Amino acid sequence: MAVPKRRTSSARRDKRRSPNMKMTAPALSTCSKCHEPKLPHRVCPNCNYYDGKEVVSSES
């Protein structure tokens, strides 16, 4: 079984993990119907509208 010969330094370890630190949260846009935040190019989870038209019928 392979075992590391030397301890990995913190600089080398952090250099390897650095691309993950650049990730950002997805941008949010506002719904034109109810003005709630939603993901762009997706149906609004609050009012079920997309591009000013009701896409998913809300049957309560």
KOLBABA-498521 format. One record per atom (N, C-alpha, C): chain; atom name; x, y, z; residue number from 1; residue in one letter. Coordinates in pm, 1 decimal, always signed. Each point is the difference from the previous one (the first is absolute). Layout:
residues N
A | CA | X | Y | Z | NUM | a
...
//
This chain:
residues 60
A | N | +83.8 | -117.7 | +0.0 | 1 | m
A | CA | -83.8 | +117.7 | +0.0 | 1 | m
A | C | +88.7 | +124.6 | +0.0 | 1 | m
A | N | -34.1 | +98.7 | -84.2 | 2 | a
A | CA | +82.9 | +120.4 | -11.3 | 2 | a
A | C | -21.3 | +90.3 | +120.6 | 2 | a
A | N | +112.3 | +44.8 | +56.2 | 3 | v
A | CA | -3.0 | +88.5 | +115.8 | 3 | v
A | C | +89.8 | +119.3 | -31.4 | 3 | v
A | N | -42.1 | +123.4 | +29.3 | 4 | p
A | CA | +85.0 | +115.4 | -27.5 | 4 | p
A | C | +130.3 | -6.2 | +79.7 | 4 | p
A | N | +110.1 | +33.5 | -67.5 | 5 | k
A | CA | +130.0 | -3.5 | +66.7 | 5 | k
A | C | +19.8 | +122.3 | +88.8 | 5 | k
A | N | -50.1 | +114.5 | -42.3 | 6 | r
A | CA | +12.7 | +124.0 | +76.3 | 6 | r
A | C | -138.0 | +62.7 | +18.9 | 6 | r
A | N | -11.4 | +80.3 | +105.2 | 7 | r
A | CA | -124.0 | +71.7 | +26.2 | 7 | r
A | C | -18.8 | +108.8 | -104.6 | 7 | r
A | N | -122.7 | +15.9 | -49.7 | 8 | t
A | CA | -29.6 | +105.4 | -96.6 | 8 | t
A | C | -6.2 | +133.0 | +73.4 | 8 | t
A | N | +75.0 | +98.0 | -49.3 | 9 | s
A | CA | +3.4 | +130.0 | +66.1 | 9 | s
A | C | -133.7 | +71.4 | -16.6 | 9 | s
A | N | -26.3 | +93.8 | +88.8 | 10 | s
A | CA | -126.7 | +72.2 | -6.0 | 10 | s
A | C | -8.9 | +84.9 | -126.1 | 10 | s
A | N | +111.9 | +53.8 | -46.5 | 11 | a
A | CA | -1.6 | +80.2 | -122.9 | 11 | a
A | C | -37.0 | -86.0 | -120.3 | 11 | a
A | N | +56.3 | -119.1 | -8.1 | 12 | r
A | CA | -29.8 | -90.3 | -111.1 | 12 | r
A | C | -145.5 | -48.3 | +6.4 | 12 | r
A | N | -46.4 | -29.0 | +121.9 | 13 | r
A | CA | -137.8 | -43.0 | +18.4 | 13 | r
A | C | -97.7 | +110.1 | -38.8 | 13 | r
A | N | +26.2 | +123.3 | +46.2 | 14 | d
A | CA | -89.5 | +111.6 | -28.5 | 14 | d
A | C | +3.2 | +39.1 | -147.0 | 14 | d
A | N | +114.5 | -17.3 | -64.9 | 15 | k
A | CA | +11.2 | +28.6 | -142.6 | 15 | k
A | C | -90.3 | -94.4 | -79.9 | 15 | k
A | N | -8.6 | -123.4 | +45.8 | 16 | r
A | CA | -84.7 | -99.2 | -66.3 | 16 | r
A | C | -148.1 | +31.4 | +21.4 | 16 | r
A | N | -34.9 | +55.4 | +114.2 | 17 | r
A | CA | -141.1 | +27.6 | +32.0 | 17 | r
A | C | -47.4 | +136.3 | -48.7 | 17 | r
A | N | +87.4 | +82.0 | -52.1 | 18 | s
A | CA | -34.9 | +138.0 | -33.0 | 18 | s
A | C | -109.8 | +15.4 | -105.8 | 18 | s
A | N | -14.1 | -85.6 | -103.2 | 19 | p
A | CA | -107.6 | +21.3 | -97.3 | 19 | p
A | C | -139.2 | -4.4 | +61.6 | 19 | p
A | N | -17.3 | -74.1 | +109.8 | 20 | n
A | CA | -130.7 | -7.7 | +64.1 | 20 | n
A | C | -37.8 | +129.9 | +69.3 | 20 | n
A | N | +97.9 | +82.0 | +37.7 | 21 | m
A | CA | -28.0 | +125.0 | +69.0 | 21 | m
A | C | -54.8 | +106.1 | -95.7 | 21 | m
A | N | +18.2 | -19.8 | -130.8 | 22 | k
A | CA | -43.9 | +98.4 | -96.9 | 22 | k
A | C | -147.5 | -15.4 | -36.1 | 22 | k
A | N | -64.9 | -105.5 | +46.5 | 23 | m
A | CA | -140.2 | -22.9 | -33.4 | 23 | m
A | C | -87.9 | +104.8 | +66.8 | 23 | m
A | N | -100.4 | +46.1 | -73.5 | 24 | t
A | CA | -92.8 | +99.7 | +52.4 | 24 | t
A | C | -142.3 | -54.6 | -4.4 | 24 | t
A | N | -87.0 | +61.7 | +75.0 | 25 | a
A | CA | -139.9 | -38.1 | -0.6 | 25 | a
A | C | -62.7 | +39.9 | -133.1 | 25 | a
A | N | -103.3 | -73.1 | -45.7 | 26 | p
A | CA | -62.0 | +34.7 | -127.2 | 26 | p
A | C | -68.3 | +136.1 | +7.0 | 26 | p
A | N | +3.5 | +71.4 | -110.1 | 27 | a
A | CA | -61.7 | +132.4 | -6.0 | 27 | a
A | C | -151.4 | -14.7 | +2.0 | 27 | a
A | N | -66.5 | +90.5 | +67.7 | 28 | l
A | CA | -145.6 | -2.6 | +8.1 | 28 | l
A | C | -56.5 | +117.2 | -78.5 | 28 | l
A | N | -113.0 | -23.1 | -65.6 | 29 | s
A | CA | -73.3 | +107.6 | -65.9 | 29 | s
A | C | -135.4 | +11.5 | +68.3 | 29 | s
A | N | -73.6 | +104.2 | -30.8 | 30 | t
A | CA | -131.6 | +18.4 | +61.5 | 30 | t
A | C | -109.3 | -38.9 | -97.6 | 30 | t
A | N | -103.6 | -58.5 | +51.7 | 31 | c
A | CA | -115.4 | -39.3 | -81.2 | 31 | c
A | C | -74.2 | +126.2 | -42.9 | 31 | c
A | N | -36.9 | +6.0 | -127.9 | 32 | s
A | CA | -69.6 | +118.5 | -49.8 | 32 | s
A | C | -144.9 | +4.9 | +48.0 | 32 | s
A | N | -54.0 | -112.4 | +43.8 | 33 | k
A | CA | -139.0 | -5.7 | +44.5 | 33 | k
A | C | -13.3 | +31.0 | +149.4 | 33 | k
A | N | +74.9 | -73.1 | +83.8 | 34 | c
A | CA | -16.3 | +16.0 | +145.7 | 34 | c
A | C | +120.5 | +67.1 | +66.0 | 34 | c
A | N | +105.0 | +30.0 | -76.4 | 35 | h
A | CA | +119.0 | +70.5 | +48.0 | 35 | h
A | C | +74.3 | -75.0 | +110.6 | 35 | h
A | N | -11.2 | -132.6 | +2.6 | 36 | e
A | CA | +76.1 | -83.1 | +93.0 | 36 | e
A | C | +129.5 | -43.4 | -68.2 | 36 | e
A | N | +106.8 | -24.7 | +75.7 | 37 | p
A | CA | +123.7 | -47.2 | -62.8 | 37 | p
A | C | -16.7 | -142.0 | -53.9 | 37 | p
A | N | +59.1 | -25.6 | -118.4 | 38 | k
A | CA | -6.4 | -132.3 | -62.0 | 38 | k
A | C | +125.4 | -20.0 | -82.5 | 38 | k
A | N | +28.0 | -122.7 | -36.4 | 39 | l
A | CA | +112.7 | -29.5 | -86.8 | 39 | l
A | C | -34.5 | +43.8 | -141.9 | 39 | l
A | N | +95.9 | +55.4 | -74.1 | 40 | p
A | CA | -30.8 | +45.2 | -135.6 | 40 | p
A | C | -32.9 | -116.9 | -92.9 | 40 | p
A | N | -87.6 | +23.0 | -95.9 | 41 | h
A | CA | -42.9 | -97.0 | -101.1 | 41 | h
A | C | -68.7 | -121.2 | +61.7 | 41 | h
A | N | -70.6 | +22.3 | +109.2 | 42 | r
A | CA | -74.4 | -107.6 | +64.2 | 42 | r
A | C | -136.1 | +51.7 | +44.0 | 42 | r
A | N | -93.2 | -91.9 | +17.8 | 43 | v
A | CA | -134.0 | +34.5 | +46.0 | 43 | v
A | C | +9.4 | +51.2 | +142.8 | 43 | v
A | N | -74.5 | +104.5 | +29.7 | 44 | c
A | CA | -0.7 | +56.4 | +134.5 | 44 | c
A | C | -65.2 | -100.4 | +95.4 | 44 | c
A | N | +68.2 | -38.7 | +108.9 | 45 | p
A | CA | -59.6 | -96.0 | +92.7 | 45 | p
A | C | -114.7 | +58.6 | +81.3 | 45 | p
A | N | -10.1 | +132.1 | +3.6 | 46 | n
A | CA | -103.0 | +64.5 | +79.7 | 46 | n
A | C | -133.2 | +10.0 | -74.4 | 46 | n
A | N | +4.2 | +46.0 | -126.8 | 47 | c
A | CA | -124.8 | +23.2 | -73.5 | 47 | c
A | C | -16.3 | -87.8 | -124.1 | 47 | c
A | N | +98.0 | -85.8 | -30.4 | 48 | n
A | CA | -4.7 | -93.1 | -113.2 | 48 | n
A | C | -10.3 | +69.0 | -134.7 | 48 | n
A | N | +56.8 | +119.7 | -13.1 | 49 | y
A | CA | -0.3 | +73.0 | -126.8 | 49 | y
A | C | +140.2 | +0.0 | -59.2 | 49 | y
A | N | +5.6 | +0.1 | -133.9 | 50 | y
A | CA | +126.4 | +13.1 | -72.3 | 50 | y
A | C | -25.9 | +84.9 | -123.1 | 50 | y
A | N | +75.0 | +107.3 | -16.5 | 51 | d
A | CA | -12.1 | +90.4 | -114.6 | 51 | d
A | C | -141.3 | +59.6 | -9.0 | 51 | d
A | N | -60.0 | +28.6 | +116.2 | 52 | g
A | CA | -130.6 | +64.0 | +4.0 | 52 | g
A | C | -116.9 | -93.3 | -23.5 | 52 | g
A | N | +23.4 | -130.2 | -14.0 | 53 | k
A | CA | -107.6 | -96.5 | -24.3 | 53 | k
A | C | +0.8 | -105.0 | +110.3 | 53 | k
A | N | -118.9 | -46.8 | +39.2 | 54 | e
A | CA | -7.5 | -104.3 | +100.4 | 54 | e
A | C | +38.2 | -132.3 | -65.9 | 54 | e
A | N | +103.5 | -64.3 | +51.3 | 55 | v
A | CA | +50.8 | -122.8 | -61.0 | 55 | v
A | C | -52.2 | -122.2 | +74.0 | 55 | v
A | N | +7.2 | +3.9 | +131.8 | 56 | v
A | CA | -47.2 | -110.1 | +81.5 | 56 | v
A | C | -129.3 | +43.9 | +65.3 | 56 | v
A | N | -105.3 | -76.1 | -21.9 | 57 | s
A | CA | -128.2 | +39.4 | +58.9 | 57 | s
A | C | +4.6 | -24.3 | +149.4 | 57 | s
A | N | -40.0 | +98.4 | +76.6 | 58 | s
A | CA | +1.5 | -10.0 | +146.2 | 58 | s
A | C | -138.5 | -40.6 | +47.0 | 58 | s
A | N | -18.1 | -129.8 | +18.9 | 59 | e
A | CA | -129.4 | -52.9 | +47.7 | 59 | e
A | C | +9.4 | -24.2 | +149.6 | 59 | e
A | N | -73.1 | +76.2 | +77.7 | 60 | s
A | CA | +6.7 | -12.7 | +145.7 | 60 | s
A | C | -121.1 | -74.9 | +50.5 | 60 | s
//
